[in-house]
Amino acid sequence: MAEIATLARPYAEAAFRLADERGALAVWSDTLRALSRVVTHPDMQACLATYDLSSAQLRELFPSLCPSDLSAEAKNLIALLIEYDRLPLLPEICEQFETLKNDREGVVDAQIFSAYELDAAQLADLVVDLERRFKRKINPRVSVDRELIGGVRVVIGDEVIDGSVRGKLNAMAVGLLAS
């Protein structure tokens, strides 16, 4: 979906520049997440697919579904996206904005897959180890994947650290087949 990413990039970069200039990265992050939730809600998806709404109708409907504390700039972004039929880009705009924000703040997202629920202490220890290894602050997102059998699998960017039992068994199988 390179086309979606390409179309969303200028909006994400503009929102980032504006938020950065105003020292409002966290506020814009929250706003874009809220707007993304509205546009991806099944009822909104059905509405967009079923009804042939004009730009004026969408400009009236969409903000009424959003948080009431939207800034004038956020309302302008919504109006611009509606005008150019780009409202469905909001989730990608949000994702790209988060990437820019994380780069600025020295944070990296880590998707952690664990065979079992991690308690707070286990997660904290894992995050400390990852921060030491990557020399950046880690923003963990944890998911349970019972197929791992045991251990964890960590994905940070394009790097994968597989400390799962399933990963070790697969590595052993490859080694046995190669010899």
N, C-alpha and C positions, 0 to 999 in steps of 0.2 A: 504494500500500500504506500509506495513512495509518493504517489500523487497526493494523497491526503496529507502526508507529512510536509510535502513541499508547499501545499496550499496553506497549511496552518502556520508554517514558520514565520511569515511576516507579522501575523497577528500576535503570536507568542512573543516574538522579539520586541514588538512595540509595547505590549503590556508589561514586559519585563523592564524595558527602559523607563517607562513611566513610573512603575512601582519602585524601581531602584532610585530614581531621582527624588521621589517623595519619601523614601525610607519606609515604604509600605509593602515590602515583599511578602510578609506573612499575611497581611490583609488581602492582598491580591490572590495569594495562593488559596486562601479560604474561599474567596469570591468565585474564582474559577472552578474550584471543586464543586461548589454549590450550583453554579450554572451548568456544569457537566452533569450533575445528578438530575437536574430538571430536564435537560435535553435527552438524556438516556432513559428516563423513566418510561416504562411500557405504555402508559396512557398518553404521554407526549408523543412517543414514537407512532402510536396508532393514530393520533390526531394528525400528525404531519403526513402520514401515508394515506389516510382516508379522505381528508378534506383538502380541497384546493384553496388554501387560505392565502389571501393577498398579503403583501408586505405590511400594509396598514393594520390588518387584523392580527398578524403575528406580533407586530410592535405593541399592540394593546394586550394581547393574551400572554405572551411569554414573560414580561416583567411582573405580571400579576401572580405568577407562579413562583417567582424568585423571592429571596429574602427581602424584607422591606428596607433594609439599610444599605441598599446598593448605592455606590457613589455615582456621581454624574458621569465619570469616565467609564464605569462599568456599563451604565445604561447606554452610553454612546457606542461602546463595543458591541452590545447586543443589537442596537439599531443598525450598525454597519454590517454585522454578520447577516442579519435578516435581509437588508437591502441587496446584498450580493449573493443571497441564497447559500450562505456558508454556516448557518446555525449548526448543522451536524458536525462541524469541525471542532466544536467546543471541547470534547474530550481530548483530542490530539493537541489542541492549543494548551490545555491544562497540563498535559504530560510534558510538552516541550518547555513550558514555563517552569515547571518543577525541576527539570533538568538544568536549566539556566540558573535557577535559584540555588540548587544544590552545588553547582560548580562555583558560584560566587561564595557560598558559605563553607566550602570545603567539605561537603557532605556527599556521601555516596550511598545509594540505595542497595540494600542486600536482601535478596529473597532467600530465606532460610526454610528448607524443607526438613522436617523432623519426623522420625517414625512415631514419636509420641509427643504429647504436650510438654513443652518446656516450662519449668517453673521460673519465677522471676530471677532467682540466683543463677540458674543455669544459663538463661538468656544473657544476663549481665556479664557473666564470665566469658561467654562466647563473643559477645560484642567487644569486650576489652581485648581479647585475642585478635579479633579481626581488625580493630582500630590500630593495634600495634603492627600488624602485618601490612596493612594498606596505608598507614600513616595518614589517615583521614577519619573524620567522624563518620560513624556508620548509622544509617537509618534502617533498622531491621523490620522486615515484614515476614512473619512466621506463618507457615502452613504445615498442617499435619499430612503426611503421606505414608500411610501404613505399609505400602509396598516396599519401602526402604528397609524393612525388617528391623533395623536398629541404626543408631547414629544419625548424622545430619548431612545434608547436601546444601552447599551455599553457592548462590549465583550472584556475582557482583560484576555488572557490565557484561563483558564477554568471557570472564574468568569463572571457572567452576571448580569448587573444592568439594570433592566427593569423599566424605568420611563415613558413608553409609555401609551397612553390611552388604546390601545388594551390590553396591559399587565394587566392593572388595571381592565378592564372589564372581562378578563379571570379569574383573581383572585377572583373577586366578584362572577362570575358564579360558580366557584369551591366551594366557601364558601356557597353559597345558596344551592347548591346540597348536600353538606355535612350535612346541618342542617335539 
